[in-house]
Amino acid sequence: MKTIRLILLLASLAGLFSVARAAETVAVRGILISASNERGESDHRLAAYEANLKRILHAESLHLVGEDSASLAVPSRGQLSLGGQGVQLTTESADGKTVLLRAQWGSVRQDYVIQHGGGTTLLIGPAGKGGDVRAVLLIAR
């Protein structure tokens, strides 16, 4: 009888540990976008974000240049490779309920607090040739 209780106790603890470990990861998807003032059709893969991105980036058309995703433990470091450009990511626990995501893309750095359920942030790079703007959309869950 004591053996069965001990086995049940250990199984319960193992289940709680695995749930706690699952909560300590963050899935991050990154999308590298080129925003242009040239009129034209935007990439259909950006349809869900198109209106907001056009408003924020003051653009007429949007093109998806590259995308990648990573699953990061908290705390840890990782990287996204987006169309030949790297975005360095660092995660750490902010207060036990939220996660601090630090992103660095070239000289652009941003800290973002991810609330329960996830969130989205945008890293905007300098304008390139012809006034095109490059931006990285980060979606965390």
Secondary structure, 3 states (H helix, E strand, C coil): CHHHHHHHHHHHHHHHHHHHHHCCEEEEEEEEEEEECCCCCCCHHHCCCHHHHHHHHCCCEEEEEEEEEEEEECCEEEEEEECCEEEEEEEEECCCCCEEEEEEECCEEEEEEECCCCEEEEEEEEECHHHCEEEEEEEEC
